[in-house]
Amino acid sequence: MEINEIISQLKDKFGNSINVEQITEKLKGFDHSKMSFTEIIAKLKDGNILGDLDGDGKVESTIDELKGKASKMFGGIFGK
């Protein structure tokens, strides 16, 4: 599976808020052509790349992730 195809499928599954640069960097050096999409997702989740919606490098509860994302989008009015 080519990296562009992986990115496209990830956007379909997780939305456009995924970090394409981090995903590309994490998959660099791996033969992802032999990996299933499920294995790729697991690898990215292990690296805290998927599931970290607010980009702070930590996978937190869904509420905290959404508060962090909203804070970045709206200038901190949500108190995170």
Residue, then its C-alpha position, 0 to 999 in steps of 0.5 A: m500500500e502506497i503512503n498516499e493511499i494510507i493517508s487517504q484511508l486514514k483521512d476517511k476513517f479519522g477525518n482531516s485533522i490527522n497529522v500527515e507529516q507525523i504519519t509519513e515520518k512514522l511509516k518511513g523505513f517500514d515496508h508498509s506494502k506488506m502491512s494490512f491497514t489494521e496493522i498500520i493503524a495499530k502502529l500509528k496508535d502505538g506511536n501516539i499519532l492517532g488518537d491525539l486530536d489536540g496534538d500535544g503528544k499525549v492521548e487523553s480522554t476524549i473530552d480532554e482531547l476535544k477541549g485541547k483541540a477546541s482551545k487551539m482552534f478558538g484561542g484558549i477560551f475553553g480553558k485548557 
